[in-house]
Amino acid sequence: MQHRFITVVYRRIPDKLSRIRQLLLWKGSDGIVSFGMLKPSRPITYGGRVLIDEGYMGIWFVEEAVWHDVATIYDRQGALVGYYSDIITPIKRFTGGYETTDLFLDLWVHPDRSYIVLDRNEFSEALRTGTLQASLAEKAQSELRSLIQLVETGRYPPGILRRFTKTPSQLLKLATALR
């Protein structure tokens, strides 16, 4: 099977820039679905449970003109761990991928639909130091409230991600193709 790859240019204010290679699963006029391997600088944990770690896998959905992404997160064996949303600037497409800027706040949603807001301290510090502009901070907080409402009303994750649910063996094949 021939795979197509994209590059995600991911900015973290003030000056961190990552280029992430992902497998393109679907591209439409209003969004992109892609598969990637997670490589956090440190494991993301909450309540003693690992949410995201090196070697975990994600299927991302990003939309045009939307201030968040949504990822279905799987562990190294391909078991569903939960759903993750970064609050980001709307994507800007370029040939071969897209770019966006992280606005610090993140939402983790467990499979049972309980949720946790992550990185509030980093967000507050960025706002306090002026690293994050007040107007962007207001937009980020508004987007987070909207996402939480989607979770609480059973409309999260978006239906398109359910179309891209993969079995553990399918996920491991995608991971091999990405290496």
N, C-alpha and C positions, 0 to 999 in steps of 0.2 A: 504494500500500500504506500502510495506517495503522500508524504506529509508536507504541509505548508507551515512555515514558521512566521512568527511576527516578533517584532521587538517592542517592548513596552519601556518607554522612557519615563521613569518614576522619580519625580523631584520631591525632596523633603526640605522644607524651609529650615535654615536659610541657604545652605550650600551643598547639600548632599544630592548626588545624582546617581541613579542606578539604571543600567540597561539590562532588561530581563528578557531572555529568549523564551518564547512560549509556542506551543502548537496551536495553530488556528483550527478551531472546530467548526465555526460558522461566522459568516460576516454578512450583515444585512445593511439596509440603508440607515437604520437607526441604532445599530449596536453590533457588538462583537462578543463571541464566546470563545474562550481559549483555555488551554490546559497548561499548567506549570508546576514545577517542583518548588517547594518552599525552602528558603534558606535564610531564616531569621538570624539576626546578629546574636540573639539569645532566645531560648525557648520562651514562648508566651504561656504562662500558667495562671490559673485562678483557682483558689480554694484547694490547692494541692493537686489539681488536675492539669495535665499538659493539654493545651488547646492547639498549639502550633509548634512544630519543631522541625529541625533539619530532616529532609527526606519525606516530609508530609507532602501531599499532593492537593492541588486546587483546580477547580473549574470555575473560571471567572466570567462574569457577564458585566459588560460596561455598555452604557447607552450614551447617545449624543445628548447634550444639553442637560444631563443629570449630574448631580453633585455627590454621587456615591457609586461604588462598585458593589457587587455581591459575589462571594465565592462560596462554593460548596467545598468543605475541607475534609480530606480523608487522611487517615494515618498511613504508615509505611506499608501496611498489609492491605490497604484499600477499604478499610472500614470507615463509615461515616463518623466524623467527630462533631461537626456542626457547621454553622454558616457564619461568614465573616464579612463585614462591610467596612471599608475605609471611607471616611468622608473626604472627598477629593474635589478638585476643580473639574468641570466638564472636560471630557477627552478632546484632544485635537489630533485628528488623524493625519498621517503622512504615509507615503508609499512604503508599505512594509510594516506598519504598526500604528501606534498612537502614543501620545504623551499626556501626562497629567501631573498635578501637584497634590501631595498629601496635606490635608488640613488638620492633622493630629488625631482628631477624635475617631474612634473605632467602635463598632458594635459587634459583639459576639452573641450568636443565637444558638442555644443548644437544640438538639433534635426534638426535645419536648416543648420548645418554643419559649422557655425561660431565657432571659437575656442579661447581658452585662455590658456596661459602657466601659471601654478601655481607654487608657491614655489621657484621662482628664487632667492629671498633674502636668503632663507635658504640654497639653493645650493651654492650661492656665499660665504656665511659665512662659510660653511663647507669646501669649497676649500681654502678660505683665512686662516683659522685656522689650516689647515692640517688634519682635521677630515676626509675629502674625498681626496683620492689619486688623483693626476693629471691624471693618466692614466684612472681611473674610470670616472673622470669628463669628459674627452674627449669622452669616449665611451657613456656616458649619453647624452651629447650634440649632438653627431652624431645620436643617436637613436631618440632623440626628433625631429631633422630635418627630419629624415626618416618618422616618424609618421605624421608630418605636411604635408609632400608631399603626403602621403596616403589620408589624409583628403582632401587636395586641388584637388586631382585627382579622388575623389569619391570612393576610395577603403577602406574607414573606415566608420563604424566598419567592422570587418571581417564577411564574410558570415555565418560562423558557429554560430555567436551570433544571427543572424536573424532566424536561425532554432530553437533557444531556446527562442524566444519571447513568453511571457506569458500574458494572460489576467489578469486584476486586481484580479479576484476571484482565479485564479490559483496561483498568487503570494502570496495572503493571506493564501492559504492552505499550501504553502511551508513554509511560515513564521511560521505558527502554528506548523508544523512538526519539525521545528528547535528549538522551545522553549523547 
